[in-house]
Amino acid sequence: MNEGKVFESDVLIENNLISKIESNLSQVNSDTVLIDAQGKFLIPGVIDDQVHFREPGLTKKGTIASESKAAIAGGITSFIEQPNTKPAAVTLELLEDKYAIAAQSSWANYAFNLGATNDNIDEIKKVDPTKIPGVKVFMGSSTGNMLVDEENALNKIFSESPVPVITHCEDEQTITFNFEQYKDRYGDDIPIEFHPDIRSREACLKSTTLAVNLAKKHNTRLHVFHISTAEEAELFSTEPLSKKRITAEACVHHLWFSAEDYNEMGTLIKWNPAVKESTDRTAIWKAVKEGKIDVIATDHAPHTLAEKQQVYTKAPSGGPLVQHALPAIMEFVRNDEFDIEQMVQKMCHNPAEVFNIKNRGYIREGYFADIVLIDPSQPWRVSKENILYQCAWSPFEDFTFKSRVTHTFVNGKLVYDNGKFNPNIGERLEFAR
């Protein structure tokens, strides 16, 4: 399943690269390891452009090692991690500290975004575009000093960043006003069903509109994370990705859940931006299929179960998804609601294109052999026993997926084989800019 085509072929991996793609390959050495992929789908490794792996500083929730191991079991071979750890990665020195951890512990290939603040434009201007994927701007609340809400700071970031500007768009003033109304009424135990009213569609639309307008003003290369409303989806173009300066992402949870699920799932599906109405979910899917939204990602953000089960004001937003994202989207493929060619485009090809990732995201001769085998007819139920996240829970617990990742190759090495892991350290992603 590659570049819009579905075809039968053999693939030869030599060293860490895809060496040949041909039917009935016969020129193999006697020591070549053969894997029978009959009846399975072979896709490029998924590139997840938004994860929070919690290291350093928040390692009771997860580590780069634990969450990247879960990722490769889910067919994710490369990830881009976000800067809101402790300390927040808002300097190049702190960012390189994270790279050093990954170089010793990450099962998958890795990259890390630099965090923006109201006053670190000089640090942003030092970024080497070949080494760093982007600059993350929280245009809504985050940890530490990472809320960027000053007009002058935003204009400087959007006009002077040497790498793509990546935004989390929610208007802080709108959210604060909404929150105070509900807190006055309910105290700390605000019913979870009001979460999308507090972190409202108006807050999302106002902030995303601002980001898009700033990008148009400064000709910024902008990528907007986790679109959650029908109105936001209409801000983006259907022109070919190669021509876009402004791109957008949808997350698995906004494609799977809706406000109807709060009664059963409670704070386990508390995310920022909030999961909203089923009509929003339908509109986001439509935008993905039409090309207004370019990437499907996870926003993987583990918290402990004890943290998530607290009252509304204390329960953190976010949830673990990397192990289950690909099987979840495969459910829509199996139900004829989404084409597998589009799935590969949105989860494998397009993230590589959006960030100019060098020699990954495709099954091509000469590219890194990051590839995944999926058995579309091997059901499995998500349970405590097979959840790999350090936090040990999943919003998909007790759901039975019909498709299973059976093999994951990272840089030509078989690192996941039907539930068994072979030790591996991924490589730092490079960017062809």
C-alpha positions in Angstrom: 0.0 0.0 0.0 2.1 2.8 -1.3 1.7 6.1 -3.1 -1.9 5.5 -4.0 -1.4 2.1 -5.3 -2.2 -1.4 -4.0 -0.1 -4.1 -5.6 1.6 -7.4 -4.9 5.4 -7.4 -4.7 8.4 -8.7 -2.8 10.5 -6.2 -0.9 14.2 -6.8 -0.2 15.8 -5.1 2.8 19.6 -4.9 2.9 21.4 -3.2 5.8 19.0 -0.5 6.9 17.5 0.4 3.4 14.9 -0.9 1.0 17.1 -2.4 -1.7 14.6 -3.8 -4.2 10.8 -3.8 -4.9 10.1 -6.5 -7.4 7.7 -9.3 -8.1 9.2 -12.8 -7.4 12.6 -11.7 -6.2 15.1 -14.5 -6.5 18.4 -12.9 -6.1 18.8 -13.4 -2.4 21.7 -14.7 -0.3 21.6 -18.0 1.5 21.5 -16.2 4.8 18.6 -13.9 3.9 15.8 -14.1 6.4 12.4 -14.6 4.6 9.1 -13.4 6.0 5.9 -14.7 4.6 3.6 -11.7 4.3 0.8 -13.6 2.3 -2.6 -12.0 3.0 -1.2 -9.0 4.9 -0.9 -5.4 4.1 2.6 -3.9 3.8 2.7 -0.1 4.5 5.4 2.4 5.3 6.0 2.9 9.0 3.6 5.4 10.5 5.1 8.8 11.3 3.3 10.4 14.3 3.8 14.1 14.2 2.5 14.8 17.7 3.3 12.9 20.8 4.0 13.7 24.5 6.4 11.0 25.9 6.8 12.8 29.2 10.6 12.7 29.6 12.3 14.5 31.2 10.5 15.4 34.4 7.1 13.6 34.1 8.4 10.0 34.0 5.8 8.6 36.4 3.4 9.0 33.4 5.8 7.6 30.7 9.3 7.7 29.3 10.7 7.9 25.8 11.6 4.2 26.1 8.2 3.0 27.3 6.1 5.0 24.9 8.3 4.4 21.9 8.1 0.7 22.6 4.3 0.9 22.6 4.5 2.9 19.4 6.4 0.3 17.4 3.9 -2.3 18.5 1.3 0.0 16.9 3.2 0.4 13.6 4.6 3.8 14.4 8.3 3.9 13.4 9.0 7.6 13.8 7.6 10.3 16.1 7.9 14.0 16.7 7.7 14.9 20.4 6.4 18.1 21.9 8.3 20.5 24.2 6.0 20.7 27.3 8.1 18.4 29.5 9.8 19.5 32.7 11.8 21.6 32.1 10.1 22.8 29.0 12.3 22.5 25.9 12.4 26.2 25.1 16.2 26.4 24.5 18.3 24.5 22.1 20.4 23.2 25.0 17.3 21.7 26.7 16.1 20.3 23.4 19.4 18.6 22.9 19.1 17.0 26.3 16.0 15.3 25.1 17.8 14.1 21.9 20.5 12.6 24.2 17.9 10.6 26.1 16.3 9.3 22.9 19.7 8.4 21.5 20.1 5.9 24.4 16.5 4.7 24.8 14.1 5.3 21.9 12.8 2.2 20.1 11.6 4.3 17.2 13.1 7.2 15.1 12.7 10.5 16.9 12.6 14.3 16.6 11.7 17.0 19.0 10.1 20.4 18.5 11.4 23.5 20.2 8.9 25.3 22.4 8.1 29.0 21.8 7.6 31.5 24.6 6.8 35.2 24.6 10.5 36.0 24.8 12.6 33.3 23.2 12.6 34.5 19.6 16.5 34.7 19.6 16.6 31.0 20.4 14.1 30.2 17.7 16.2 32.0 15.1 19.2 29.8 15.9 17.4 26.6 14.9 19.1 24.5 12.2 16.3 23.5 9.8 18.0 20.2 8.9 17.9 19.1 12.5 14.7 20.3 14.1 11.2 19.7 12.8 9.4 22.8 14.0 8.7 25.4 16.6 5.6 24.6 18.8 3.4 27.6 19.8 0.8 27.0 22.5 -1.8 29.7 21.6 -3.7 28.4 24.6 -2.7 27.3 28.1 0.2 24.9 28.6 2.8 24.1 31.3 5.3 26.5 32.5 6.1 29.6 30.4 4.7 28.3 27.1 1.5 30.2 26.6 2.3 32.7 23.8 -0.3 35.4 23.9 1.5 38.6 23.2 0.8 40.1 19.7 4.4 41.3 19.2 5.8 37.8 20.1 3.4 36.0 17.8 4.3 38.3 14.9 8.0 37.8 15.4 7.7 34.0 15.6 5.5 33.8 12.5 7.8 36.1 10.5 11.2 34.9 11.7 11.1 31.2 12.5 13.4 29.3 10.1 11.3 26.1 10.5 7.5 25.4 10.4 5.4 27.0 13.1 3.2 24.4 14.7 0.2 25.6 16.8 -2.1 24.4 19.5 -5.0 26.7 18.9 -7.4 27.6 21.8 -8.1 31.1 22.9 -7.1 31.4 26.6 -9.4 34.3 27.5 -12.5 32.6 26.1 -11.6 29.4 28.0 -10.9 31.2 31.3 -14.3 33.0 31.1 -16.2 29.8 30.4 -14.4 27.9 33.1 -15.2 30.5 35.8 -18.9 30.3 34.9 -19.0 26.5 35.4 -16.8 26.6 38.5 -19.0 29.1 40.2 -21.9 26.8 39.5 -20.4 23.4 40.3 -17.2 23.9 42.2 -14.4 21.5 41.3 -16.7 18.6 40.3 -17.9 20.1 37.0 -19.7 17.4 35.0 -17.4 16.2 32.2 -20.0 16.7 29.5 -19.4 20.5 29.9 -15.8 20.2 28.8 -16.5 21.0 25.2 -18.5 24.1 26.4 -15.6 25.3 28.5 -12.9 24.6 25.9 -15.5 25.7 23.3 -15.7 25.7 19.5 -15.6 29.5 19.7 -12.2 29.3 21.6 -10.9 27.0 18.9 -12.1 28.9 15.9 -10.9 32.3 17.2 -7.4 31.0 17.9 -7.1 28.9 14.7 -8.4 31.9 12.6 -5.7 34.1 14.2 -3.0 31.6 13.4 -4.1 31.2 9.8 -4.3 35.0 9.4 -0.8 35.5 10.9 0.6 32.8 8.5 -1.0 34.5 5.5 0.3 37.9 6.6 3.9 36.6 7.0 3.9 33.8 4.5 4.6 31.4 7.3 4.9 27.7 6.9 2.2 26.8 9.4 0.9 23.4 10.6 -2.1 23.4 12.9 -2.5 20.5 15.3 -5.6 18.6 16.3 -8.6 20.3 14.5 -11.7 19.6 16.6 -14.5 21.6 15.0 -16.4 21.7 11.7 -15.8 25.5 11.5 -12.0 25.2 11.8 -11.9 22.6 9.0 -13.3 25.1 6.6 -10.3 27.4 7.1 -8.0 25.1 5.1 -7.5 24.5 1.4 -7.9 21.4 -0.7 -5.0 22.4 -3.0 -2.2 19.8 -3.4 0.0 19.4 -0.4 3.0 20.4 -2.4 1.5 23.8 -2.9 0.4 24.5 0.6 1.9 26.9 3.1 -0.7 26.1 5.7 -1.5 22.5 6.7 -3.6 20.8 9.4 -3.8 17.7 11.4 -6.7 15.6 12.8 -6.2 13.3 15.8 -7.5 9.7 16.3 -9.6 10.6 19.3 -11.5 13.4 17.4 -12.1 10.9 14.6 -13.4 8.1 16.9 -15.1 9.7 19.9 -17.8 12.3 20.3 -19.6 14.2 23.1 -22.0 11.2 23.3 -19.2 9.2 24.8 -18.6 11.4 27.9 -21.4 9.6 29.8 -19.6 6.3 29.5 -15.9 7.3 29.3 -15.9 10.3 31.6 -12.5 12.1 32.1 -10.7 9.3 30.3 -11.6 11.1 27.1 -10.8 14.6 28.5 -8.6 16.1 25.8 -7.5 19.6 24.9 -9.0 20.6 22.5 -12.1 18.8 23.7 -13.9 16.0 21.9 -17.0 17.7 20.6 -20.2 16.8 18.8 -20.8 13.9 16.4 -21.4 16.5 13.7 -17.9 17.9 14.3 -16.5 14.3 14.0 -18.3 13.9 10.7 -17.0 17.2 9.4 -13.4 16.4 10.4 -13.6 13.1 8.6 -14.9 14.9 5.5 -12.1 17.4 5.7 -9.5 14.5 5.9 -11.0 12.8 2.8 -11.2 16.1 0.9 -7.6 17.1 1.6 -8.3 20.1 3.8 -6.7 18.1 6.7 -3.4 16.6 5.7 -2.3 14.4 8.6 -3.7 11.9 11.1 -1.8 11.8 14.3 -2.3 10.8 18.0 -1.4 13.6 20.4 -0.4 10.7 22.6 -0.3 12.1 26.1 -0.3 9.5 28.9 -1.4 10.3 32.5 -1.7 7.8 35.3 -5.2 6.3 35.8 -5.4 7.8 39.3 -4.8 11.2 37.8 -7.4 10.8 35.1 -10.1 9.6 37.6 -10.0 12.7 39.7 -12.7 15.4 39.6 -12.9 17.5 36.5 -10.8 20.4 37.7 -7.9 18.1 38.7 -8.1 15.4 36.0 -5.5 16.3 33.4 -6.3 16.4 29.7 -4.8 13.8 27.3 -4.6 10.1 26.8 -2.4 7.3 25.5 -2.9 6.3 21.8 0.3 5.2 19.9 -0.2 1.5 20.3 -3.8 1.6 19.1 -4.0 4.4 16.5 -3.3 2.4 13.4 -5.7 -0.5 14.4 -8.3 2.1 15.1 -8.1 3.8 11.7 -8.0 0.3 10.1 -11.5 -0.2 11.6 -12.8 2.6 9.3 -10.9 1.0 6.4 -12.5 -2.4 7.1 -15.9 -0.8 7.3 -15.4 0.9 3.9 -15.6 4.3 5.5 -12.0 5.2 4.6 -9.7 4.1 1.8 -6.5 2.3 2.8 -4.6 4.4 0.2 -5.8 7.5 2.0 -4.9 6.1 5.4 -1.3 5.5 4.2 -1.2 9.0 2.7 -2.4 10.7 5.9 -0.4 8.7 8.4 2.8 7.9 6.5 3.4 9.9 3.3 2.0 13.3 4.3 3.8 13.7 7.7 7.1 13.1 5.8 6.1 15.8 3.3 4.8 18.3 5.8 8.1 18.2 7.7 10.4 17.4 4.8 11.6 14.3 6.6 14.6 12.8 4.7 14.1 9.4 3.0 11.2 8.1 5.1 7.4 7.8 4.8 7.4 5.7 1.6 8.2 2.2 0.4 10.9 3.3 -2.1 14.2 1.8 -3.1 16.9 3.6 -1.3 14.7 4.8 1.5 15.1 3.7 5.1 13.3 0.4 5.6 10.7 1.6 8.1 7.8 -0.7 7.1 4.9 -2.4 8.8 2.9 -5.6 8.2 -0.8 -5.6 9.1 -3.0 -8.6 9.3 -6.5 -7.4 8.4 -8.1 -10.6 9.7 -6.6 -11.2 13.1 -8.9 -9.8 15.8 -7.6 -8.9 19.2 -9.2 -7.4 22.3 -7.5 -4.6 24.1 -6.9 -5.6 27.7 -4.7 -4.7 30.7 -2.5 -7.7 29.8 -1.6 -6.4 26.4 -1.5 -2.6 27.0 2.2 -1.5 26.7 1.9 2.1 27.9 3.6 2.8 31.2 0.3 4.3 32.5 -1.3 0.8 31.9 -4.7 2.0 30.6 -6.2 2.8 27.2 -9.5 4.5 26.1 -9.9 1.5 23.8 -9.8 -1.1 26.7 -12.2 -4.0 26.0 -12.6 -3.0 22.4 -11.9 -5.7 19.8 -9.9 -4.5 16.8 -10.2 -6.7 13.7 -6.7 -5.8 12.4 -3.4 -6.4 14.0 0.1 -5.1 13.5 2.3 -8.3 13.2 5.7 -7.0 12.2 7.4 -3.6 12.5 10.8 -2.8 10.9 12.8 0.2 12.0 15.8 1.1 9.8 15.7 -2.4 8.3 15.7 -4.2 11.7 12.7 -6.4 12.7 12.0 -4.9 16.1 8.5 -6.2 16.6 7.4 -9.6 15.6 3.9 -10.9 16.7 4.2 -9.6 20.3 8.0 -10.2 20.6 10.5 -7.3 20.7 14.1 -7.3 19.5 16.2 -4.6 21.2 16.6 -1.5 19.1 17.6 2.2 19.2 16.0 4.4 16.5 17.7 7.2 14.6 17.4 10.9 14.8 15.2 12.2 12.0 16.8 14.5 9.4 15.0 17.1 7.4 15.7 17.9 3.7 15.5 21.7 3.8 
